Amino acid sequence: MHQVRRVAMLSLHTSPLEQPGGGDAGGMNVYVRHLALELAATGVAVDIYTRRADAGQPDTVELAPHVNVHHVSAGPFAKVSKEALPELITEMADAVADHVASLPGEPARVIHSHYWVSGMAGILVAKRLDLPLVHTMHTMARVKNHNLPADQTAEPGIREDGEQHIVAAATRLIANTTAEAAELERHYDGCEQRIDVVSPGVDLKIFKPAFRDRSRQELGIASGVFHVVFAGRLQRLKGPHVLVKAAAILRAERPDIDLQFSFLGARSGNDKYDLAAMIDDAGLSAVAAVHPPVQAGELADWYRSADVVAVPSSSESFGLVALEAQACGTPVIATNVGGLPRAVSDGRTGLLVEGRSPRLWAEAIASLHDFAATRADMGRAASVFAESFGWEKTAAQTVQSYDLALTYQYVTPPGC
C-alpha cells in the first residue's frame, strides 16, 4: 500500500474544468484532470486548486468521487494573463495553504504543483504546512528560449528565475520524458536522483481507431479528400501558420492532391494571432477552415476523420495531441523537438520534421499522401504504440514519486 492517501494539486493559472484548445487551456488541463481521476481510482483523494476568475464560480466542484476542484480567491474576479500572475503568487499560496490546512478527514501529505506559477506558490504552501513538494514543469522557459523561432517572443527572465528556484526547492521533479529530464539537468542544474520520468497518458476508452469511415461521413469529409487535422491553441508556438504556408505550396505544386485542412482551436490569451485571416490572405478558404475546440469524444472523431494529424510546434514537453491521434489509428507528422520524438515513433507511427520550414512540411504531407499503404501501416502501428500510454500507468508512477517525496522530505537523496 502506498504512503499517500491524499494530495493537494495546484493548477493555479488554468483549471482542469476549462475546455482545452483556447486561452491558456491545453494539454496540461487534460493531464491534471485525467491524472487526478486515475489517482482517485487507486485510492488517492485529490484536491485541485485553481484561481477563481469569476465571482460566480462555486467554492468547490466535485469532478468525481474523491476528486474536488477548489476555486481560491486571489486578485481580481477576472481572467489574469500569465504575465501578471506572478504578482499574485503569495496571495494564492496563502489561500491554498489555509484551505489545505482546513480539509476535513485524511490530511494531504504531498503538494503537487503544475507549471511554474503553481510551483512558486507550491514552495510557499509546502514550507508553511511542512509537506514535500512534487513539481511537474510541463514546459520550461529556458528550453523554449533555446529553441525560439524568430517570430516568437522570448519567455521572461522572471519565469526562468522562478523555474530555477523550483528545481532547487522541490522534493521531487516529474519529467515527461528522459529528454526533458536531461533538459532539467542541463538548463537548471537539476539533480538526476530527484527527477522521476513519468509519461503522460491517453484515454484509450475514448481515443480508439474504430469507425473511421463513419467519422469522416459525420464530419462531411468526402471520399478521396486528403484530410489534415490540427488541434490545439491557435498561437505561434503551436505553429498552425506553418501548415497554412505548407498548404499554399501544395496547392501550387501538387494540384493533384485533393487537400482539406481542419484547424480545431481558439486564440490563446491576448495573442493577436489570426489564423482565419492568414487562410483568407493565402487564398485557401476553399480548402482550409478553423473550427472551435471540441470535447474529447468529438475530438476523437476529428482524429479518425484525418489521413494525418499535424503537430508543428516549436516546443513541446510531450505532445498529448500526437498521442491521442495515434490512439485513434491516425499517423502523425510532428516537429522533431522536445518530447515529440517520444510521442511519435519516426517512420513507424508517423514522421518527424526537422524544424518548421513550410517546404519540409509540404514534402512530409505529400509523402504520406503518395504512399497510402505506408500510411495505413503507420496508422495500425500508431494505435498499438499508444496502448502502452494508459493513464493508469501514469498514475501508478506518479504515486511512486509521491512515496519517494515522503521518503526524502527531510533527507537529500544520495548523489545530490
Secondary structure, 3 states (H helix, E strand, C coil): CCCCCEEEEECCCCCCCCCCCECCECHHHHHHHHHHHHHHHCCCEEEEEEECCCCCCCCEEEEECCEEEEEECCCCCCCCCCCCHHHHHHHHHHHHHHHHHHCCCCCCCEEEEEHHHHHHHHHHHHHHHCCCEEEECCCCHHHHHHCCCCCCCCCCHHHHHHHHHHHHHCCEEEECCHHHHHHHHHHHCCCHHHEEECCCCECCCCCCCCCHHHHHHHCCCCCCCEEEEEECCECCCCCHHHHHHHHHHHHHHCCCCCEEEEEECCECCCCCCCHHHHHHHCCCCCCEEEECCCCHHHHHHHHHHCCEEEECCCCCCCCHHHHHHHHCCCCEEEECCCCHHHHCCECCCEEEECCCCHHHHHHHHHHHHHCHHHHHHHHHHHHHHHCCCEHHHHHHHHHHHHHHHHHCCCCCCCCC
